[in-house]
Amino acid sequence: MAPCHIRKYQESDRQGVLHLFSQGIPEYFPKAFRHVLKLPRTLVLLILGPLTLFVVSGSWLLALVASLTLLAALRFLAKYPLTEFEALCLHTDMADITRSYFGDCGSCFWVVESEGQVVGMVGALPVKKPSLQKEQVQLLHLNVAQEHRGQGLGKALVRTVLQFAQEQGYSEVILSTTVLQPSALALYRSMGFQKVGQYFFSSGWRLIAVPAFQFRYCLPSARVAQAQKQGGVL
């Protein structure tokens, strides 16, 4: 395997980053579809819908067509929040990476390069809430190409963000992920991130019952300050 190294994003990386980002979204289509199929309300719909149609019409063919139509609709429903998320990113921070991530000293974007190709990426942006912009930075778009996974690149990228956050004086790194990303969940937990809440990105995610889990990592300086504060209270 060719050597990889992490460096800051350059404008010449744009096409490689967008390709990696867009290539990663379809990976979750089958997972989302399986998740939707396992929902109790989906099982009831898939069983009772065609069965009711058969009882009313007496046609197995019509019931079969109804089942296939329902599956196609559910597949579209499962994909929709993911394609919506991709479109949102491509029209916001990913539309102009240099402007979004290098217009402020408290933000940055990194890529993993191997043989001249972008095979990994991650970004860091201050949270949008003004009162927390100096305290919290958000880890975004962690992604490693499939053929380069299992080499510790994801962990190395997260460590890069943590080091950057500490150097910039942040006290916490936050991120959001979903149940569709079990390997990411395991990575974050193994690195000391703590789950602090959950919410839905949009109504589309709510519809398919896939909440976003919010994780937080308290940087060492923040942990010391918190311990001192608790000690003072005691």
Secondary structure, 3 states (H helix, E strand, C coil): CCCCEEEECCHHHHHHHHHHHHHHHHHHHHHHHHHHHHCHHHHHHHHHHHHHHHHHHCCHHHHHHHHHHHHHHHHHHHHHHHHHHHHHHHCCCCCCHHHHHHCCCCCEEEEEEECCEEEEEEEEEECCCHHHCCCEEEEEEEEECHHHCCCCHHHHHHHHHHHHHHHCCCCEEEEEEECCCHHHHHHHHHCCCEEEEEECCCHHHHHCCCCEEEEEEECHHHHHHHHHHHHHHC
